[in-house]
Amino acid sequence: MIILSVNYLAVLVASVVVMGIGAFWYSSAAFGKQWAAMMGWNEAAMKDKMKSAKGSSYAIAFVGNLVMAFVIAQLIANIGTTTVADALMLAFWVWLGFIATAALNTVLWEGKPWHFYGINTAYQLVSIVVMSLILTMWV
């Protein structure tokens, strides 16, 4: 596999969109309360964590999303993904092979409940699907 040219604007947009998905996913409107409870935080602690979160934490998370989007863009370019079905298939296999399996450690060794695993890995699946769709369909 060689490093191919990618659409860096699409990589940037995919990363920004996924940050937005994460902000919603872990908000109290979605799964934030359940997730915080499994982290051992009450609502006040969750608000304190959000207030005390450093800009560098968000920046590092964003860079992680940029790296993920770039790698997915490379996979798309190298395997010739061109359709929505191709993008969905790629996203699923990347998620299953790397995210879903690696995240098992949170349950097996860190003592987190399966529901915690489900919230986090479902977020990652949605994120990878969205990135793959944006990066595949952006012309």
C-alpha positions in Angstrom: 0.0 0.0 0.0 1.4 3.4 -0.9 0.5 6.8 0.5 -1.9 8.4 -1.9 -3.0 12.0 -2.2 -6.2 12.6 -0.2 -8.7 15.5 0.0 -7.4 17.3 3.1 -10.5 19.5 3.2 -12.6 16.3 3.4 -10.4 14.9 6.2 -10.8 18.2 8.1 -14.5 18.3 7.7 -14.9 14.6 8.7 -12.9 15.3 11.8 -15.0 18.4 12.7 -18.2 16.5 12.2 -17.0 13.6 14.4 -16.1 16.1 17.2 -19.7 17.3 16.9 -21.1 13.8 17.1 -19.0 13.1 20.2 -20.2 16.3 21.9 -23.8 15.2 21.3 -23.2 11.5 22.1 -21.7 12.2 25.5 -24.1 15.0 26.4 -26.9 14.6 28.8 -29.3 14.6 25.8 -27.9 11.3 24.6 -25.7 8.9 26.7 -23.7 11.3 28.9 -25.6 10.6 32.1 -25.3 6.9 31.7 -21.7 7.1 30.7 -20.8 9.4 33.6 -22.5 7.1 36.1 -20.4 4.2 34.8 -17.4 6.4 35.2 -18.4 6.9 38.8 -19.4 10.5 38.3 -22.6 12.2 39.4 -24.0 15.1 37.3 -22.1 17.7 39.3 -18.8 15.8 38.8 -19.5 15.5 35.1 -20.1 19.3 34.9 -16.9 19.9 36.8 -15.0 17.6 34.5 -16.3 19.4 31.4 -15.4 22.8 32.9 -11.9 21.6 33.9 -11.2 19.9 30.6 -8.2 21.6 29.1 -8.3 22.9 25.6 -5.3 20.6 25.0 -7.6 17.6 25.7 -9.9 18.7 23.0 -7.0 19.5 20.7 -5.5 16.1 21.2 -8.8 14.4 20.6 -9.2 16.5 17.4 -5.7 15.4 16.2 -6.7 11.8 16.9 -9.8 12.3 14.7 -7.6 13.9 12.0 -5.3 10.9 12.1 -8.2 8.4 11.9 -9.8 10.3 9.0 -6.5 10.4 7.1 -6.0 6.7 7.6 -9.5 6.0 6.5 -8.9 8.2 3.4 -5.8 6.2 2.6 -7.7 3.0 2.9 -10.5 4.4 0.7 -7.9 5.5 -2.0 -6.0 2.2 -1.8 -8.9 -0.2 -2.1 -10.9 1.9 -4.4 -14.0 2.6 -2.3 -16.5 4.6 -4.4 -20.0 3.8 -3.3 -22.1 4.2 -0.1 -22.2 0.4 0.2 -18.4 0.3 -0.1 -18.0 3.0 2.6 -20.3 1.3 5.0 -18.5 -2.1 4.5 -15.1 -0.5 5.1 -16.3 1.3 8.2 -17.8 -1.9 9.6 -14.7 -3.9 9.1 -12.4 -1.2 10.4 -14.6 -0.9 13.5 -15.0 -4.6 14.1 -11.3 -5.5 13.5 -9.7 -2.6 15.5 -12.2 -0.7 17.7 -14.6 -3.4 18.9 -11.9 -5.9 19.7 -9.4 -3.4 21.3 -12.2 -1.9 23.5 -13.0 -5.3 25.0 -10.2 -4.6 27.4 -12.4 -2.0 29.2 -14.7 -4.9 30.2 -12.3 -7.7 30.6 -9.5 -5.9 32.5 -10.8 -2.6 33.7 -14.0 -3.8 35.1 -16.3 -1.6 33.1 -19.8 -2.9 32.4 -20.9 -4.1 29.0 -23.2 -1.1 28.6 -20.1 1.2 28.9 -18.5 -0.8 26.2 -21.6 -0.5 24.1 -21.9 3.3 24.4 -18.2 3.8 23.5 -18.0 1.3 20.7 -21.3 2.4 19.2 -20.0 6.0 19.2 -16.8 4.8 17.4 -18.9 2.9 14.9 -21.0 5.9 14.1 -17.9 8.1 13.8 -16.2 5.7 11.5 -19.3 5.3 9.3 -19.7 9.1 9.1 -16.0 9.6 8.3 -16.1 6.8 5.6 -19.2 8.3 4.0 -17.8 11.8 3.9 -14.4 10.7 2.6 -15.9 8.4 0.0 -18.6 10.6 -1.3 -16.7 13.9 -1.3 -15.7 14.5 -4.9 
